[in-house]
Amino acid sequence: MKTTTTLLALAGLLPLLAMAQAAPQKPVAPAKVPTSAAAASPARAPAKPGGLIAALPTMVVYKTPTCGCCKVWVKHMEQAGFKVQTRDLADLGAVKARLGVPYGKGSCHTAEVGGYFVEGHVPAADVKRMLAEKPAARGLTVPGMPLGSPGMEVPDGTVEAYAVELVGRDGKTRVFSRHGK
């Protein structure tokens, strides 16, 4: 517990631990069953023409070595069928600049997958949708660290309203999907 407390303190999440320990434990509502083929098959990507199933591409995640929520997000992606390689860096600024993450749209980790970036706590289903649709874009971002997004879950199941944004090749953003209340 001491190691967990230290990691949470370093990540600035110690208040969440205190709230979680003090709050009565409520059962978390079951997840919605995905309706699209891309989301329903966690270990496979969308079908190719002719009915063949493509494997999901390997994802490379750049994060700081002390961020606990990044590790939880990586597990979320692995559970969704992605093979994930992590790279621990002291400063992610150069990676974000190289990939074209717009200023003010950053978060605590950055990933590369299938020629796109994935910035922050983007749900795996949205990443799969992007890979299936292949938009003319740089990638997806969830700016900040919304409560209840993948990697930022809380015991009571609360999910803040947040938007996943698609970053076009020109750097402009538009809403790709919405989550929470």
Buried (B, 14 or more C-beta within 10 A) or exposed (E): EEEEEEBBEBBEBBEBBEEBEEEEEEEEEEEEEBEEBBBEBBEBBBBEEEEEEEEBBEBBBBBBEBBBBBBBBBEBBBEBBBEBEBBEBEEBEEBBEEBBBBEEBBBBBBBBBBEBBBBBBBBBBBBBBBBBEEBEBBBBBBBBBBBBBBBBBBBBEEBBEBBBBBBBEEEEBEEBBEBEE
